[in-house]
Amino acid sequence: MIILNRYRITNMKKFKTFIFLSVLTISFILFLILSSFTKVYSTNIITYDRVYVESGDTLWQIASSYDNRLRIDEFIYKIEKLNNIENGKIYPGDTLLIPIY
C-alpha cells in the first residue's frame, strides 16, 4: 500500500488505469485545442460545376467551354470518369459534374 498524503491506494491496478486514462484524456484535449489553431490549406482543391445537358450538347463542347490546366482530351476523360459515362454518350436532361481546377 502506498500512502499519498491522506489518501490510501488500495488497488494499484485501478490507480494505474486511472492515471493512464487521465493522461490520455488530457493529451487528447490538448491536441484538439492546438490543432484548432493550425490552418491547413491545400493548393489542389477541386470544386465542381453542375451542368445540365441540353439537346445537341457534346462532351467536347462542354469541356472546351471551361478554361483549365489539362488538355481537352484529358479533361473529357476526367468528366467521363467522374460521371460514369461510357463511350462518351450523354443525353438531354443528364446532369454532369465538371471539375474546376
Buried (B, 14 or more C-beta within 10 A) or exposed (E): EEEEEEEEEEEEEEEEEEEEEEEEEEEEEEEEEEEEEEEEEEEEEEEEEEBEBEEEBEBEEBBEEBEBEBEEEEBBBBBBEBBEBEEEEBEEEBEBEBBEE
